[in-house]
Amino acid sequence: MRVKGFSSSAVAAGIRYADRLDLGLIVSDTPAVTAGVFTTNQVKAAPVLLDLERLKQGRAQAILVNSGCANACTGEKGMENARKSSLLVSEALNIPDVMVQLSSTGVIGEQLNLPAFEKNMGKLVAELRPENFEQVARAIMTTDTVAKTAYRTITLGGKEVQLAGMAKGAGMIMPNMATMLAFVITDAQISFTELHQSLVESVERTFNRITIDGDTSTNDMVLVMANGRAGNPWIDEDAQADRQLFQDALEGLLKELALKIVSDGEGATKTITIRVCGAKENEDAEQLARTIANSALVKTAFFGEDANWGRIIAAMGRSGVRFNPEHVDIAFGDVVIVRNGLSLGKEAEASATKILKEKSFAVCIDLKDGTGCEEIYTCDFSMDYVKINANYRT
């Protein structure tokens, strides 16, 4: 799918490794309304700090992204390199420097290989094409095993509106905005206020509901650029019906990307939905689900296809949420294994084990204490997760 007014390119710049795409560029023909959400980690990478300042204007025209180096914890030299890389883009495209957003992913604590940017910027700009979006998705991969993209088409005011999104992430994933990056381009005509609100609400129900290992990166960000080329009636505070249609499409696209991140978790063999209902409040349900989803013991049991519900209720007990253990039901898929806090026996456990052999399944927990209900999406922990992260820098 091509989104009107946008072009992309990617090159193998040799930032860290030879002969792999590692530098990408996304450009709008005209300045685009741009919104973003960023990591809440108090240690923020240089590109995040620069983007936060620049996005106060609510406009951008280009996104430069690299893999291989996070440019985080790099001090003033890191900020200087970020600004220099931005200047390379603005000069090559003849646009204001403040219209460039930067994004980096990779090893923390190492300085950016700026000569690689300088050497390849001309080629990167020369190869900008409307059809090269997927190339950038490959360029931002680190330990990802597949490129992650998603597309949507909707009709607003009789005009066809396109959305295209990409994401990267396989480890150091528990976004809380927000190593996870996502970029969305759309030709929708929408105000900054409505775009930002749609993004924040969508991220809260998608990227902020996934976890692979409980870690929040220094570089997490989600950026959305809307250049208005679709020509739909303006989506502003007086066009809430169209805004809801747009937000539904954006949220659906982000959820697809979020689930692709979970399914590609480092060493993951299973994708799991943790659903907690019957809590006093939604916040309680989320906290319980997140604690279960982040438990190493629970996740290794999933990998071992062991219906060890004791690990689940133990994780719930340390979540900080008050509940009555004697009211708790636990099911794997449609197989109830615990009723009112007590095991239903070996036969139920054997049926639950069959569910755990599937590539994707849900763990459903009912507290019977209220109407609060939330889902968190996670994956299992395999031996490969340890191997991948033990050898990450080598």
C-alpha positions, 0 to 999 in steps of 0.5 A: 500500500502506498500512502499519498505524499510519502516516500521512504528508503533504507540503506546498508550503512554499516553502522554496526554490521556490514551488509544489512539494512540499518538506516531508514528515512521516511519523508512527507512531501509537505509538512505533516501534522505529527504526534508522538508518545515516548518512553517514560524511562527517566534515562532517555536517549538523545534522539528522544530528548531532541524529538520531545523538544521539536514535537512541541510544534506539532509538525514534522516532515521526515523521520530518520531512524537507525539500528545498531546503536541506541545513542543512549547514555552518550552525554553531550557528544551523543546529543551533538551527533544526533543534531549532526545527523538531523542536519544531514537530513535537513540539508539533503532535503532542503527542509528546516532542521526542526522538521526532522524527527530522529529515532535510534535502536541498538546497543546502549552506551556507544557513540553513533557512527556518524561517518556512516550517516555522512557517507550514505545520506546522499544514497538514502535521499536519492532512493526515496520511493513511495513503495519502499516502506517495507524496506525501512521496517527491515532496517529497524530490526535488531533481534527481531526475526521478521519485519512488522508492518500493518495497513488500513484503508477507511473512508472519511467524508467520501474520501479514501484514507490510508494508514501504514504502520511499522514497528520493531521490538523483540526484547526489552519490551514493556512499553510504558509511555510510551527496545520498541519503535513504531511509525505510522504514516497517514494521508488523513487531514486531522488536527494535532489535538485530535491526532495526539488524543487518538494516538495516546488513547490507542497506545494505552490499549495496545502497546501499553498492554504488551510485555515480553520481559518487563523492561522499558527501553530508553528509546521507546517511541511511537510517531504518527505523521498525517499530511492531509493529502487524502483531502477528507473533511478536517477532523477537528473537535467538531468532527467527532464521528470521523475522529472515532472512525480514524481512531478505530483504524489507528488502534486496530493497526497498532494492536496488530503491530503490538501482537506481532511484537509479542509473537516475535519476542526473543526466543518466544514459542507462544503468544498468550493473553492474560485476561483478568475480570471480576476485579473491583476496578480496571486498574486492579485487573491490569495490575494483576494481569501485568504481574502474571504476564511478567512473572519469569516462573509463569512464563517458563511454565508456559514454555514447558507446557506445564499447567502450573496454576500455583505460579499464577495465583502466587504472582497474583498474591504479590501484585499489590492488589487485594482480592479473596483467593477463595473466590478465584477461578482460573482457566486455560482457554475454555478449560477451567482448572481452578474453581473458588481457589481450589484445583479441579484435579488431574483430569482438568490439568491434563485438559489444560496441558493440551491448551498450552501446546497451542501457539496462541491461547488465553489465561482467564482469571475471574475474581468475582469481586467487581466489573473491572476487566483488562487484558495484557499480551505476553509470550513465554520464556524459552532457553533461547531468550537467555542465549540471545540476550547473553550474546547481544553485544558479541 
